[in-house]
């Protein structure tokens, strides 16, 4: 296992079927690795999972902290929007009950 792919190896060993969103954190911009991560997420969780990528190098400056905070806010907002949409769809699927008449 190479250090470059260790995060992917960890990701693949975790159980994450109940995941509502994913934030991919990397230290360098690497489109190849990001594609691998995104494909794994799509295969295992589906296409409707909000996914963001953030590149972090330590120490974090104020700009990077704000960027991470903004990404987190966006992803939480998207999760809540999807949740309210699914509740609206569920309430619209009210089935009509048949009236049963009895004869005397």
N, C-alpha and C positions, 0 to 999 in steps of 0.2 A: 504494500500500500504506500503510494507516494504521498508526501506532505501536501502536494497540490490537490490531490483527490481525497484527502482524509475527511473533509467535511461532507462530501457526497457519500462516502462510505458510512459515516455516522447517520446521515439523513436516511439512507436506505435501511438501516437496522432499526430505526425507531418505528413505533406504531403511531401513525398520525392520521388515521382515517376520519377522526372527528374534527380535523383542522378546518377553521373558517377562513384563514388567510395565511400568507407566507411572506416573510421578509428575508431575502437572501442577502447575507452580509459577506462581503469579500474585501480583501486588502488591495487587490489590483483589478483593473478593468480587464476582464478576460471573456470575450463574447462566447468562446467555445464552452467554457465551464458554465456560464449562465444559461446557455442553450441546453446543456445536459440537465441542469437543475430544473429548468422550466418544463422540459419534456417529462422528467420523472414526476413532477407535480401534476401535470396533465394526465399522465397514465394512471397514477395512483389516486388522485383526488378529483379529477374532472377538470373541465375547462372554465367553470364558473368561480374558481377560487381567486380572490384578489391577490396579486403577487407584485412585490416591489423589490428592487435591487438597490442596495446602498454599499458604497465603497468607503472603508474606514481605515485610516492609518493613525496609530497612536503617536503622540498624545492628541486628543480631540480639541480642536479650537471651537470657539463660540459659534462660528458659522456652521460647522459640521454638526454640532449638538442641535442647533435649530433645524437643520435639514432632517436629521433623524426624527426629531419631535414632529415635524410637519408630515413626514412619511407615515409615522405612526397614527397621527390624527386622520389622515386621508384613508388609511386602511380600516380604521375603526368606523369611520363614517360610512364607508362602502359596505361593511359588514352589517351595520344597522339598517341601511337602506334595503339591502337584500332581505333582511329579516322582516321588515315591515311590508315589503312587496309580497313575500310568501304568506304572511298573515292575511293580506288583502285577497290574495288568490284563494286561500282556504275558505274565507268567509263568503266568497262568491259561489263556491261549489256547494251551496246548501241544496239538498235534495228535497223535492216536493214529496209529501206523504200522500198516498192514495186515501181517499175517503172510502170507508167501508160502511155500507148501509145494510142493516139487517131487516128482514121482513118478519112481521108478526102475524 
